[in-house]
């Protein structure tokens, strides 16, 4: 007997949560933009060859700092927060939660990290694994199948 599809989060809510989680990293990318702006504003052009030369190295440091900020935000949101609560910022906003099929509990940071690495499998054949929840009875990606996880709606209230 097939599981009740209403017991699992829709593909649309999962995609929406992913998009919100992408927006959470904007502060880091704004810092990257400032660094690139510094590099561009301080770059010079060789009058003979027409080649651009490097700008102020502070711009490169600021851009690198921005990438580190974005990565730190992603680790906090996707690995630590989701590992502890089952919800990223996006999942919380959309009322869905990642849990283990066996325990019904969040995975913990380490296994959530491993699940994120398993998403590589979802992307290998033309991102087919990310589309798999559209027709899968448990609405699982291949990474969910590998890790025995499901994403469920969180009851309101």
SULCOR-V651396 format. One record per helix or strand. SS is the DSSP state (H for helix, E for strand). FROM is the first residue (numbers start at 1). LEN is the number of residues. Records with the same first field share a line. If there is no record, write none. Layout:
SS = FROM-LEN / FROM-LEN
This chain:
H = 5-3 / 11-14 / 26-17 / 57-29 / 89-6 / 109-16 / 128-7 / 142-6
E = 44-2 / 52-2 / 96-5 / 149-5
